[in-house]
Amino acid sequence: MLVLNYEKNGKSGYIGGAVLMEMGLGLYLGKKIYILNPIDETVNYKEEILCMLPTILNGDLGSMAKLLK
C-alpha cells in the first residue's frame, strides 16, 4: 500500500488518524507499506507508524518501482 502523505495544515509528511487505521488494516492483511514522504516529527503516533516497518520513499516514487522488481 502506498501512503501519499503530503503537507497538510502546515505539517509536512502529515498522516492522520484515518490513514493510520488504513495502514493498520494493510499490516493485518500482510501488505507492504510504502510512505511517500518522511513522517512529520510532531505526530503523536510516529512510533506506531514506525512499528509497521514502512519503507519511506523520501518523495521518490521511482525508488518504489526499483524495490518492487
C-alpha positions, 0 to 999 in steps of 0.5 A: 500500500502506498501512503501519499502523505503530503503537507497538510495544515502546515505539517509536512509528511502529515498522516492522520488518524484515518490513514493510520487505521488504513495502514493498520488494516494493510499490516493485518492483511500482510501488505507492504507499506510504502510512505511517500514522504518522511513522517512529520516529527510532531505526530503523536503516533510516529512510533506506531507508524514506525512499528509497521516497518514502512519503507519511506520513499523520501518523495521518490516514487521511482525508488518504489518501482526499483524495490518492487522488481 
